[in-house]
């Protein structure tokens, strides 16, 4: 039978905190769950560059009778994503033993910290909109989204030869989402069928003109009079989110760390003692970088 020591208890507490961290993070992400996530449990430092290979373009040769093949020398594309975001959220628990006795207390402390990290990741991903320059932006700043605007976004991705089997996502702000639900042809049962009826009942837009539709509170806005809201239509491979492990604290420094990993996400939870406040301090942190992988697979939608 194992002996219960202060060391065992400390490690158990950190594991308990880490186990509750990732589900909260994933549950509060919109963009983070839609983009191409690249996670490896290898140690990295802030500022490291990750190379993400991109398949090359090739052409088909019509080889006639007695013809010959035409060797091609395709150049493998490469997207460099810098791990330039090391974000953290720290909180203190005066009596950490209560966490073990009443696990619900952990959520009271943990959830705000992890939600703050999720919001930062969401904001960074949506702020990549300006990098999508291959396709001409659609929509008009300060104008509600229309059926024609949505159609233009889908057409732009089609003309850019985005594979038809790749799901298309449309992330908009609250006002655009509300205007979308009021598009006349969409809100009438006789023209939209069960999809329109379902939207009237539960308020969500499942799929429209080949787009899975989502709304986010962090869609960026620029300018004044009119304000330009930068919504985004894209496929999964348009954007990359790269996450790497942070190293363990140095032994003997009084800090204990555990990793939480789930669904291509990874974060570190560090527990240390703060003598000034006589409390246990928990730091939840993530090392990541994000960038555009395929410029042709995204289009700005202004409203």
Buried (B, 14 or more C-beta within 10 A) or exposed (E): EEEEEEEEEBBEBBBBBBBBBBEBBBEBBBBBBBBBBBBEEEEBEBEBEBEBEBEEEEEEEEEEEEEEEEEEEEEEEEBEBBBBBBBBBEBBBEEBEEBEEEEEBBEEBBBEBBBBBBBBBBBBBBBBBEBBEBBEBBBBBBBBBBBEBBEBBBBBBEEBEBEEEBEBBBBBBEBBBBBBBEBEEBBEEEEBEEEBEBBEEEEEBEEBBBBBBBBBEBBBEEEEEEEBBBBBBBBBBBBBBBBBBBEBBEEEEEBBBBBBBBEBBBBBBBBBBEEEEEBBBBBBBBBBBBBBBBBBBBBBBBB
